[in-house]
Amino acid sequence: MKINNNMNIPRINPYKSNQIKTEQAKELTKVRADKIEISSEAKQLSETSAFTLERKERVQQLKAQIQDGTYNVDAEKLASNLVNYFNIKK
């Protein structure tokens, strides 16, 4: 059997093509970067409102009263609020 050396077929180095593919993949990952944009409405929502500040102050006052032992529960007001709450839920 005789093998002829055909010069028309280009020689391929499979290791070189693998190396080129990995280099291209590395470059693609370098180029990509995550980006985030926050709208002005979202920025306003993230800010603390006056209501939130008032609520925090009230909670701190209640905590201080409970720790001091000066917090008193108005039983009539509590019962009235509970009755109103459960009547509305039905």
N, C-alpha and C positions, 0 to 999 in steps of 0.2 A: 504494500500500500504506500502510495506516495502522497504526501501532504504538500499542497502548494501554499506558499505564503502570499495571501491576497493583500495588497497594499491599500485597497479601497476602504477597508473596514478600520475605523479608528479604534485605537486601543483604549480601554476603559479601566481606570483604577477605582475599584469600589470603595476603597478606604478614603480616597480623596473626595469622592462625592459625599460620603458620610460626614466628613469633616466640614465641607462647605455647608451642608444642611444644618449642622449644629451651630455653626457660626452665624448663619442667617437667623436661626431661632433665638440666639442670644441677643442679636441686634434688635429683633422685634420686641423682646421683653424690656430692653433698655429704653426704647422709644415710648412705650406705653406708660401712662401714669394716670392714676385716679384723680378725678376732679369733682369738687362739690361746689354748688352755688346755692346760697340761702337767700330767699326773697326777703324784701323789706317787711312784708306782712309776717313772715315767720320770725324775723328778728324782734318785731314788736310783741308777738305772742310770747317769746321767751323772756321778755323783760317782766319784772315783778310789778304787779298793779297795786294801786292804793288799797284795794280790797284785800289782797294777799298780805300786805304789810299790816293792815288793821287786824286781820285774823291772827297773824303771828303774835302781835302784841297781846291780844285777848287771851290766847292760849298760854302765853308766858305769865300773865296775871293770874289766870286760873291755877296754873301749876304752883305758883308762889303761895296762893291762898290755901291750896290743899296741903302743901308742905308745912305751912305755919299753923294749920288747923283752924283757920278763920273762914273757911268756905262753908256757907250754909245753903242748903237746898230748900227752895220754896215748894213745899209738898203740893199745895193747891195748884200752883202754876204748872208743875210737872204733870199732875194728874189731868189737868185740863188739856195740856198739849198732847198727852198720850191719847186721850179720848178723841180729840180732833184728828189726830194722825190716823188712827185706825178707822174712823168713820169715813174719811176721805178715800182710803184704800179699797173699801168695798165697792 
